[in-house]
Amino acid sequence: MNKTFNFLILLLFVAFTVNAQETTLYDSQGNARAYIDYDEDATIYLWNGKPVAFLENDGNDMCVFGFNGNFLGWYEDGIMRDDGGNAVGARKGATNMMTNIEPMKSMQEMSPMRPMTSITPIKPLFTNSWSSESLTEFLYSGKN
C-alpha cells in the first residue's frame, strides 16, 4: 500500500514537472496547435510531436527560427508574431481570447540539429491583428 502511494506521488510530481517546462501555443481560434518545450532548448513542436522550430535570443529579441535555418518571426510577451508583426499564436493569458481544452499530445519526435540561422530582420511595429497565416502553416514553414 505504502509503495503504491509513493509511486503515485512520484508519478504526479513527474507529470507536474514536465508540464511546468512546456508552454502551449494557441491559434487565433483558441485551439492548442503547438508548444514550446523548454527542456529541449526551447524547441517548438506541433501538437503531433513534430519539431519544427526553436527560439533563440538575438540581443533583446526572442526570435523564432525553423530547423531549415529560416527566420520565421518573434516571440514576445507570450505572443508569436510573423515577419509583418501580426500574431500567429499565443500562450494562454497573453491575449483576451478564450482557449479550448487541450487534446492529448502525440509523442515527440527527435529534434534535428540546429542549423546556422539567417540574419534577423528589423523588427516591425507589432499590430493588434491576427495574421491570415495559421499558426500551423507559420511553423511548418520552418520544417526541415
C-alpha positions as CSV (number, residue, x, y, z in Angstrom):
1,M,0.0,0.0,0.0
2,N,2.7,2.4,1.0
3,K,4.8,1.6,-2.1
4,T,1.8,2.2,-4.3
5,F,1.1,5.6,-2.6
6,N,4.7,6.7,-3.0
7,F,4.7,5.6,-6.7
8,L,1.5,7.7,-7.3
9,I,3.1,10.7,-5.6
10,L,6.2,10.3,-7.7
11,L,4.1,10.0,-10.9
12,L,2.2,13.2,-10.1
13,F,5.4,15.0,-9.3
14,V,6.9,14.0,-12.7
15,A,3.7,15.0,-14.5
16,F,3.7,18.5,-13.0
17,T,7.4,18.9,-13.5
18,V,7.1,18.0,-17.2
19,N,4.1,20.3,-17.6
20,A,5.9,23.2,-16.0
21,Q,8.6,23.1,-18.7
22,E,6.2,23.4,-21.6
23,T,4.2,26.4,-22.9
24,T,1.1,25.7,-25.1
25,L,0.6,27.9,-28.1
26,Y,-2.9,28.5,-29.3
27,D,-4.1,29.7,-32.7
28,S,-6.4,32.6,-33.4
29,Q,-9.4,30.3,-32.7
30,G,-8.1,29.3,-29.2
31,N,-7.1,25.8,-30.3
32,A,-3.8,24.2,-29.0
33,R,-1.7,23.7,-32.1
34,A,1.9,23.7,-30.8
35,Y,4.0,24.0,-27.7
36,I,7.5,25.2,-26.6
37,D,9.5,22.6,-24.7
38,Y,12.0,24.5,-22.6
39,D,13.6,21.2,-21.5
40,E,14.6,20.7,-25.2
41,D,16.3,24.1,-25.5
42,A,13.1,26.0,-26.4
43,T,12.2,23.7,-29.2
44,I,8.7,24.3,-30.7
45,Y,6.7,21.2,-31.5
46,L,3.5,20.8,-33.3
47,W,0.8,19.0,-31.4
48,N,1.5,15.9,-33.4
49,G,5.0,15.8,-31.9
50,K,6.9,17.1,-34.9
51,P,9.8,19.5,-34.1
52,V,9.5,22.5,-36.5
53,A,11.2,25.5,-34.9
54,F,13.1,26.9,-32.0
55,L,13.6,30.1,-30.0
56,E,16.9,31.9,-30.0
57,N,17.9,35.2,-28.4
58,D,19.1,37.9,-30.7
59,G,20.1,40.8,-28.4
60,N,16.9,41.8,-26.6
61,D,14.7,39.9,-29.0
62,M,13.4,36.3,-28.8
63,C,13.4,35.1,-32.4
64,V,11.7,32.1,-33.9
65,F,13.8,30.1,-36.4
66,G,12.9,27.0,-38.3
67,F,15.0,23.9,-38.4
68,N,15.6,24.8,-42.1
69,G,17.6,27.8,-40.8
70,N,15.0,30.4,-41.9
71,F,13.9,33.2,-39.7
72,L,10.1,32.9,-39.0
73,G,9.3,35.7,-36.6
74,W,9.4,36.8,-32.9
75,Y,8.1,35.6,-29.6
76,E,7.4,38.4,-27.2
77,D,5.1,38.7,-24.2
78,G,3.7,35.2,-24.9
79,I,2.7,36.1,-28.5
80,M,4.3,34.6,-31.6
81,R,4.4,37.0,-34.5
82,D,5.1,36.8,-38.2
83,D,7.6,39.0,-40.0
84,G,4.9,41.6,-40.5
85,G,4.3,41.9,-36.8
86,N,0.9,40.1,-36.8
87,A,0.1,37.5,-34.2
88,V,0.1,33.9,-35.4
89,G,-0.2,32.2,-32.0
90,A,-0.2,33.0,-28.3
91,R,0.1,31.3,-24.9
92,K,-2.9,31.3,-22.6
93,G,-3.5,34.7,-21.0
94,A,-1.3,36.6,-23.4
95,T,-4.4,37.8,-25.3
96,N,-8.0,38.1,-24.4
97,M,-9.1,35.1,-26.4
98,M,-10.9,32.1,-24.9
99,T,-8.9,28.9,-25.2
100,N,-10.3,25.4,-25.8
101,I,-9.4,22.3,-23.8
102,E,-6.1,20.8,-24.9
103,P,-6.3,17.4,-26.6
104,M,-3.7,14.7,-25.8
105,K,-0.3,15.4,-27.4
106,S,1.5,12.9,-29.5
107,M,4.9,11.6,-28.6
108,Q,7.7,14.0,-29.5
109,E,9.9,13.1,-32.5
110,M,13.6,13.6,-32.1
111,S,14.5,17.1,-32.9
112,P,17.2,17.7,-35.6
113,M,20.4,19.6,-35.1
114,R,20.0,23.3,-35.0
115,P,21.3,24.9,-38.2
116,M,23.1,28.1,-38.7
117,T,20.4,30.8,-38.6
118,S,19.8,33.5,-41.0
119,I,20.1,37.2,-40.2
120,T,17.3,38.6,-38.1
121,P,15.4,41.4,-40.0
122,I,14.5,44.6,-38.4
123,K,11.5,44.2,-36.1
124,P,8.4,45.8,-37.4
125,L,5.8,47.6,-35.2
126,F,3.6,44.9,-33.7
127,T,0.0,45.0,-34.5
128,N,-3.1,44.0,-32.6
129,S,-4.2,41.9,-35.6
130,W,-4.0,38.2,-36.2
131,S,-2.1,37.1,-39.3
132,S,-4.0,35.5,-42.2
133,E,-1.5,32.7,-42.0
134,S,-2.4,30.0,-39.4
135,L,0.0,29.0,-36.6
136,T,0.4,25.6,-38.1
137,E,1.3,27.0,-41.5
138,F,3.7,29.5,-39.9
139,L,5.5,26.8,-38.0
140,Y,5.5,24.3,-40.9
141,S,7.4,26.8,-43.0
142,G,10.4,26.1,-40.7
143,K,10.2,22.4,-41.1
144,N,13.5,20.8,-42.1
